[in-house]
């Protein structure tokens, strides 16, 4: 059974934390991130490796060919996903070189994923930052939940404001999920939940 917990809502969008990866995310749009190279030089690990394997090596293959360099905020939208991936569509967001990575860059990637979800008209989306899968350590990721929550909420608020102005249809998004590893689930629920509560006050 997948560990999942609702941590609150913003507008009409519920926020959850779930212990799954880009392959197992039970949403319309599953979003992950990828560096231009792995910090360890050994290739992706964890959920990103799982996703690359499910896509028959397409992610690392396209990067190796230079067709998806994973430059900061470069996107790759996969609309025909193979069997074994739960989501209908998969989005990869580039993070650039791991040596120059910052928490703000991952927050920008989360915002890019949220904007794509809005533009694609999906009802549910999940986001995996893929930092550890790219070879960085948890020691450098302090403050990341807060930054990601703030970035996604800003996108949601902007889209609702556009709708209020009559410049866009009301957003279809109803569910946003932050993907985490099972070992970090309880801590992630606390951090993401506190971040969302702070935005709402």
N, C-alpha and C positions, 0 to 999 in steps of 0.2 A: 504494500500500500504506500502510495506517494505521500510524503509529508507536505502538507499545504496549510497555509493559514492566512485568513483575511486580516489585513492590518488597518483597514479604514477605507475612505473614499474621498474623491474630489469631484465636484459636479456630479455627473451620472456615472463616473468611472470608479469601480471598486479596485482596490490594490491588494495584491496577494504576494506572499513569498512561497516558493515551492522548491522542493529538493528534487529537481529534474534538470536535464540539460536540453540542448537544442534539438536533439532527436526525440526525446520523450515528452516535450512540452505539448500539452493538449490544448492548443490554441489555433486560431486562424493563421497568425503570423508569428513565426519563431525567429527571434533576432539574436545574433551572436556577433562577436568582434574578432578581429584577426590582426596581428602585427605584420609588418613587412618582412620580418624574420623573427624567429624565436630567440629569446634572450639567452637560452642555454645552447642554441645551435643544434639541438637534437630533434627538432620538429615539434608540432603541437602535442599536447597531452590532454588527459581528462575528457571533458565534454566536447572540446573542439576536435580532438582526435576522433571521438565517437562520431561526430557529425561528418567529418571528412571521410571516414570509412564508410558511412552510410551513403555518401555521395560518390563512392567508388574513387576516392582520391581527387575529386574535381577541384576542391579548394586549393590544396597545395599544388596541384597540377597547373591550374590557371595562374597561380602566383609565380610558379617557376617559369611559365611561358611569358610572363610579363603582361598578361591580359587582365589580371586583377592584382595590382601591386600592393594593395592594402594601405595605400597612402591615407593620411588622416581624412576621415569622413567620406572616402571613396566607398561606394555601395555596390553590392552585387545582389540582385533579386532573383531568386530561383523559384519560378512559378510552377514548374513541373517536378514535383518531388517524388522520389522513388518510394516504393512500399517499405515500411519500417520506420519512416519518419511520421510522427503523429500530426504535425502541422500541415496546413494546406499550402503554405508558402514559407520560404526561408529567406531571411535577409542577413547578409554579412556587411558589417561596417568596418572599414579600415581604421587602424590606430597608429599607423606609421612605424617608425623605428622605436623599439622598446627603450633604447637609451635616452630618448627625449620624452618618454611618456610622462603625463601628469594626471592627477585625479580629474582635473578640468577637462582633459581630452576625453576621458570615459564619460563624463557628464554630457559632453557635446555629442558623443556617440549615442547615448541614451535618448537625447533630444532628437537626433536624426532618425532613430528607430521609431520614436513616437510620432514624428511628422509623417513618416512613411506609412505607419498604421492608419493615421487619419486620412491620408491621400488615397490609400488603397480601399478605404471604406470598410475595414474589418471590424468585428465586434470584440475580438480578443487578441491580445498580443503578449509575448513573453520576451524578456531581455536578459541575456547572459553576458556579463562584461568580459569574460574569457581572459582575465588578466593572469591568473595563476596558470591557466592552460598555455599561455604564451611564454611561460618561463620566469615571470616576476614572482616575488615572494609577498606574503601577506603583510610584511613589515612596512611596505611602501603604500599600502592601500587605505591608510587612515583617512576618515572623512568621506570615503567614497559613497556610502549609502545616502548621506545627506545631499551630496552634490547631485547624484543621480535622481533622487526624488524631486529636488528643486527644479532640475532641468525638465523632467517629464511633466510636472505640474504646470510649469510655464507654457509648455506647448499646448497642453489641454486648455488652459485659460485663454490663450490666444485664439485657439480654434473656436471656442465658445463665444468669444468677443466678436469674431468675424460673423458668426451666425446671428448674433444680436444686431449687428449692423446690416444684416440682410445681404452680406457678401459671400456667404457660403451656407450650405445646408447644415443642419445640426449634426454634430459628430455622431458617428455610429458606434464608436468605441465604448464598451461597457466594462471591460475587464483588462487590467494590466498586471502582469506577473513578473517579479524579479526572480531569476533562476539562481539557486545557490547549491553548494554541495551539502549532502546530508550531514556531514560532520560539523558544519558551520550553521546549521539550520536555526537552532535556538537563538544564537547570538545575532544572526541576521534578522530574525523576526523582531527582536528588541530594537536593533539599530534602525531598520527601515521604518518600524512602527513609530519610534520616537521622532524620526525625521519628518514623517508625514504629519504627525500631530503638531509639530512645531510650525509647519507651513500653514496649517489650518487655523492657528490662533492669531 
